[in-house]
């Protein structure tokens, strides 16, 4: 997975952290959790606030 795979990341996060409310996750934790996912392989420097917002929104939709 790369930073741009927002839906795949959101699904993986929901599986890894089923009890977490994605509306309450701070971006520092979100970024760390993404980088810890199995199959995630991208440069940490390529991550920005827009990407984290997109992942958070996809995760919220996935929870919905």
C-alpha positions in Angstrom: 0.0 0.0 0.0 1.0 3.6 -0.7 -0.2 6.8 0.8 -2.5 7.3 -2.1 -4.4 4.0 -1.4 -6.7 5.7 1.0 -9.6 3.2 0.8 -7.3 0.2 1.3 -5.6 2.0 4.2 -9.0 2.8 5.7 -10.2 -0.8 5.5 -6.9 -2.0 7.1 -7.2 0.5 9.9 -10.7 -0.5 10.6 -9.6 -4.1 10.8 -6.6 -3.3 13.0 -8.5 -0.8 15.3 -12.1 -1.8 15.3 -12.9 0.0 18.6 -11.5 3.3 17.5 -13.7 6.2 16.5 -11.9 7.7 13.4 -13.4 11.1 14.1 -11.4 11.3 17.3 -8.0 10.1 16.0 -5.2 12.7 15.9 -3.0 12.9 12.8 0.1 11.9 14.6 -1.4 8.6 15.7 -3.1 8.1 12.3 0.2 8.5 10.5 1.9 6.1 12.9 -0.8 3.5 12.6 -0.7 3.7 8.8 3.0 3.2 8.7 2.7 0.1 11.0 0.1 -1.6 8.7 1.2 -4.9 7.2 1.7 -4.3 3.5 2.3 -0.6 3.8 5.4 0.5 2.0 5.9 4.1 1.2 8.2 7.0 2.1 7.0 8.7 5.3 8.1 12.0 3.8 5.4 11.7 1.1 2.6 12.0 3.7 0.9 15.3 4.3 -2.2 16.6 6.0 -4.3 16.2 2.8 -3.5 12.5 2.7 -4.3 12.0 6.3 -7.6 13.9 5.9 -8.5 11.7 3.0 -7.7 8.5 4.9 -9.7 9.7 7.9 -12.7 10.5 5.7 -12.5 7.1 4.0 -12.2 5.4 7.4 -15.3 7.4 8.7 -17.2 6.2 5.6 -16.1 2.7 6.1 -17.3 2.7 9.7 -20.6 4.2 8.7 
